[in-house]
Amino acid sequence: MTTDDVASRIAARYPSAFLRAYVRAKVRIDPVYDAVFERISNSTDPLLDVGCGVGVLAAYLRTRGFAAPIRGIDHDERKVAVARRVVREATFEVADARTSIATSGTIVLLDLLHYFRSDDQAAILAAAAAAKTVIIRDAVRDGSWRYRLTYAQETFSRAVRWLRAERLHFLTRDEIERPFANFDAEVVPLYGRTPFNNYLFVFRRSNSGITNE
């Protein structure tokens, strides 16, 4: 199945033309969904998608054959309602990432951390560090042109209310890695075909059963 095939199958689940176009473009252009799948495809651990939005990651994983339990949480009740409607093979809840991270399996945080204050970010990362495997995709604060463009794009998304975010505070690479000092770490740029300053962080405890194959 090609990327276009996967994108079209997932987009067809969504109830509006806007969401179908958004999801199709997101899956085609953004490399994060395939990157997550590659790193958990052989895992049977339950997965917690923190900041799940309209359920695109869950839909992608199910379309690719990932069979382990998936639970998504998000503070935006509108997006959770859409996720529940289109991805029946997972569960979704309205919840706050600052108080609702608890699993011994896999935790995924995609494009989430930069919406919180520094003390909340530290609490979220500390809670995530209790899991077996933690996958984070976020833009890194490094002063580059990619970082500046990412900040501008996120500011626009907040202005038009697509994102219900209180603030923007991007972390440095070191700040993201620090709570996972005892994990095996993989950190790679994940720009894909986007201009954004995104990096993928994969933290695995020993014998986690996750491979990069």
NORPENOR-V237942 format. One record per pair of residues at least 24 apart in sequence whose C-alpha atoms are under 10 Angstrom apart, sorted by sequence separation. I is the first residue (numbers start at 1). J is the second residue. If there is no record, write none. Layout:
I,J ; I,J
//
This chain:
3,27 ; 4,28 ; 33,57 ; 36,60 ; 37,61 ; 41,65 ; 42,66 ; 43,67 ; 44,68 ; 45,69 ; 46,70 ; 47,71 ; 48,72 ; 49,73 ; 50,74 ; 51,75 ; 52,76 ; 53,77 ; 54,78 ; 55,79 ; 59,83 ; 73,97 ; 97,121 ; 98,122 ; 99,123 ; 100,124 ; 101,125 ; 103,127 ; 104,128 ; 106,130 ; 107,131 ; 112,136 ; 113,137 ; 114,138 ; 177,201 ; 180,204 ; 182,206 ; 184,208 ; 3,28 ; 4,29 ; 32,57 ; 33,58 ; 36,61 ; 37,62 ; 41,66 ; 42,67 ; 43,68 ; 44,69 ; 45,70 ; 46,71 ; 47,72 ; 48,73 ; 49,74 ; 50,75 ; 51,76 ; 53,78 ; 54,79 ; 55,80 ; 58,83 ; 62,87 ; 98,123 ; 99,124 ; 101,126 ; 102,127 ; 103,128 ; 104,129 ; 105,130 ; 106,131 ; 107,132 ; 108,133 ; 109,134 ; 110,135 ; 111,136 ; 112,137 ; 113,138 ; 114,139 ; 176,201 ; 177,202 ; 180,205 ; 2,28 ; 3,29 ; 33,59 ; 34,60 ; 40,66 ; 41,67 ; 42,68 ; 53,79 ; 54,80 ; 55,81 ; 74,100 ; 97,123 ; 98,124 ; 101,127 ; 102,128 ; 103,129 ; 104,130 ; 105,131 ; 106,132 ; 107,133 ; 108,134 ; 109,135 ; 110,136 ; 111,137 ; 112,138 ; 113,139 ; 114,140 ; 173,199 ; 177,203 ; 186,212 ; 33,60 ; 34,61 ; 37,64 ; 41,68 ; 52,79 ; 53,80 ; 54,81 ; 55,82 ; 56,83 ; 59,86 ; 60,87 ; 62,89 ; 73,100 ; 97,124 ; 98,125 ; 100,127 ; 101,128 ; 102,129 ; 103,130 ; 104,131 ; 105,132 ; 106,133 ; 107,134 ; 108,135 ; 109,136 ; 110,137 ; 111,138 ; 112,139 ; 114,141 ; 33,61 ; 37,65 ; 40,68 ; 51,79 ; 52,80 ; 53,81 ; 54,82 ; 55,83 ; 58,86 ; 59,87 ; 62,90 ; 73,101 ; 99,127 ; 101,129 ; 102,130 ; 103,131 ; 104,132 ; 105,133 ; 106,134 ; 107,135 ; 108,136 ; 109,137 ; 110,138 ; 111,139 ; 141,169 ; 142,170 ; 173,201 ; 27,56 ; 37,66 ; 51,80 ; 53,82 ; 54,83 ; 55,84 ; 58,87 ; 59,88 ; 98,127 ; 101,130 ; 102,131 ; 103,132 ; 104,133 ; 105,134 ; 106,135 ; 107,136 ; 108,137 ; 109,138 ; 110,139 ; 141,170 ; 142,171 ; 143,172 ; 26,56 ; 27,57 ; 34,64 ; 53,83 ; 54,84 ; 55,85 ; 56,86 ; 57,87 ; 58,88 ; 59,89 ; 97,127 ; 101,131 ; 103,133 ; 140,170 ; 141,171 ; 142,172 ; 3,34 ; 23,54 ; 52,83 ; 54,85 ; 55,86 ; 56,87 ; 58,89 ; 59,90 ; 139,170 ; 140,171 ; 141,172 ; 142,173 ; 23,55 ; 24,56 ; 54,86 ; 55,87 ; 58,90 ; 138,170 ; 139,171 ; 140,172 ; 141,173 ; 23,56 ; 27,60 ; 54,87 ; 58,91 ; 138,171 ; 139,172 ; 140,173 ; 58,92 ; 138,172 ; 139,173 ; 140,174 ; 141,175 ; 19,54 ; 55,90 ; 72,107 ; 138,173 ; 140,175 ; 55,91 ; 69,105 ; 70,106 ; 71,107 ; 72,108 ; 140,176 ; 55,92 ; 114,151 ; 54,92 ; 138,176 ; 53,92 ; 115,154 ; 14,54 ; 52,92 ; 114,154 ; 136,176 ; 52,93 ; 14,56 ; 52,94 ; 47,90 ; 48,91 ; 49,92 ; 51,94 ; 153,196 ; 48,92 ; 51,95 ; 150,194 ; 11,56 ; 50,95 ; 51,96 ; 146,191 ; 150,195 ; 151,196 ; 10,56 ; 13,59 ; 50,96 ; 51,97 ; 134,180 ; 149,195 ; 150,196 ; 151,197 ; 10,57 ; 50,97 ; 149,196 ; 150,197 ; 10,58 ; 11,59 ; 115,163 ; 121,169 ; 146,194 ; 147,195 ; 148,196 ; 149,197 ; 150,198 ; 10,59 ; 11,60 ; 115,164 ; 116,165 ; 117,166 ; 121,170 ; 134,183 ; 140,189 ; 146,195 ; 147,196 ; 148,197 ; 9,59 ; 10,60 ; 50,100 ; 115,165 ; 116,166 ; 117,167 ; 121,171 ; 125,175 ; 129,179 ; 130,180 ; 133,183 ; 135,185 ; 137,187 ; 139,189 ; 145,195 ; 146,196 ; 147,197 ; 9,60 ; 50,101 ; 57,108 ; 114,165 ; 115,166 ; 116,167 ; 117,168 ; 118,169 ; 125,176 ; 128,179 ; 129,180 ; 132,183 ; 133,184 ; 134,185 ; 135,186 ; 136,187 ; 137,188 ; 138,189 ; 139,190 ; 145,196 ; 146,197 ; 147,198 ; 7,59 ; 10,62 ; 49,101 ; 115,167 ; 116,168 ; 117,169 ; 118,170 ; 125,177 ; 126,178 ; 127,179 ; 128,180 ; 129,181 ; 135,187 ; 137,189 ; 138,190 ; 139,191 ; 145,197 ; 146,198 ; 6,59 ; 7,60 ; 10,63 ; 48,101 ; 57,110 ; 112,165 ; 114,167 ; 115,168 ; 116,169 ; 117,170 ; 118,171 ; 122,175 ; 125,178 ; 126,179 ; 129,182 ; 137,190 ; 144,197 ; 6,60 ; 9,63 ; 48,102 ; 114,168 ; 115,169 ; 116,170 ; 121,175 ; 122,176 ; 125,179 ; 126,180 ; 129,183 ; 143,197 ; 48,103 ; 113,168 ; 114,169 ; 115,170 ; 121,176 ; 125,180 ; 142,197 ; 7,63 ; 47,103 ; 48,104 ; 52,108 ; 113,169 ; 114,170 ; 122,178 ; 123,179 ; 140,196 ; 141,197 ; 6,63 ; 46,103 ; 47,104 ; 48,105 ; 49,106 ; 50,107 ; 51,108 ; 52,109 ; 53,110 ; 113,170 ; 114,171 ; 118,175 ; 122,179 ; 139,196 ; 140,197 ; 141,198 ; 6,64 ; 45,103 ; 46,104 ; 47,105 ; 48,106 ; 49,107 ; 50,108 ; 51,109 ; 52,110 ; 112,170 ; 113,171 ; 138,196 ; 139,197 ; 140,198 ; 45,104 ; 46,105 ; 47,106 ; 48,107 ; 49,108 ; 50,109 ; 51,110 ; 52,111 ; 138,197 ; 139,198 ; 140,199 ; 45,105 ; 46,106 ; 47,107 ; 48,108 ; 49,109 ; 50,110 ; 51,111 ; 52,112 ; 138,198 ; 139,199 ; 140,200 ; 44,105 ; 45,106 ; 46,107 ; 47,108 ; 48,109 ; 49,110 ; 50,111 ; 51,112 ; 137,198 ; 138,199 ; 139,200 ; 1,63 ; 43,105 ; 44,106 ; 45,107 ; 50,112 ; 51,113 ; 137,199 ; 138,200 ; 1,64 ; 19,82 ; 43,106 ; 50,113 ; 113,176 ; 136,199 ; 137,200 ; 138,201 ; 136,200 ; 137,201 ; 135,200 ; 136,201 ; 137,202 ; 40,106 ; 135,201 ; 136,202 ; 15,82 ; 134,201 ; 135,202 ; 136,203 ; 14,82 ; 134,202 ; 135,203 ; 14,83 ; 133,202 ; 134,203 ; 135,204 ; 13,83 ; 15,85 ; 133,203 ; 134,204 ; 14,85 ; 15,86 ; 132,203 ; 133,204 ; 134,205 ; 13,85 ; 14,86 ; 36,108 ; 131,203 ; 132,204 ; 133,205 ; 13,86 ; 14,87 ; 131,204 ; 132,205 ; 133,206 ; 12,86 ; 13,87 ; 36,110 ; 129,203 ; 131,205 ; 132,206 ; 11,86 ; 129,204 ; 130,205 ; 132,207 ; 133,208 ; 10,86 ; 129,205 ; 132,208 ; 133,209 ; 10,87 ; 33,110 ; 132,209 ; 133,210 ; 32,110 ; 50,128 ; 132,210 ; 48,131 ; 47,133 ; 48,134 ; 49,135 ; 50,136 ; 45,132 ; 47,134 ; 76,163 ; 111,198 ; 45,133 ; 76,164 ; 111,199 ; 75,164 ; 76,165 ; 75,165 ; 110,200 ; 109,201 ; 40,133 ; 108,201 ; 39,133 ; 108,202 ; 40,135 ; 39,135 ; 107,203 ; 106,203 ; 106,204 ; 36,135 ; 35,135 ; 36,136 ; 36,137 ; 35,137 ; 106,208 ; 105,208 ; 32,136 ; 106,210 ; 32,137 ; 53,163 ; 35,190 ; 32,190 ; 31,190 ; 32,191 ; 30,190 ; 31,191 ; 32,192 ; 30,191 ; 31,192 ; 29,191 ; 30,192 ; 31,193 ; 29,192 ; 30,193 ; 31,194 ; 39,202 ; 45,208 ; 29,193 ; 30,194 ; 36,200 ; 45,209 ; 28,193 ; 29,194 ; 35,200 ; 43,208 ; 44,209 ; 45,210 ; 32,198 ; 36,202 ; 43,209 ; 44,210 ; 32,199 ; 42,209 ; 43,210 ; 32,200 ; 42,210 ; 43,211 ; 40,209 ; 41,210 ; 42,211 ; 39,209 ; 40,210 ; 41,211 ; 42,212 ; 39,210 ; 40,211 ; 41,212 ; 42,213 ; 38,210 ; 39,211 ; 40,212 ; 41,213 ; 38,211 ; 39,212 ; 40,213 ; 38,212 ; 39,213 ; 37,212 ; 38,213 ; 36,212 ; 35,212
//
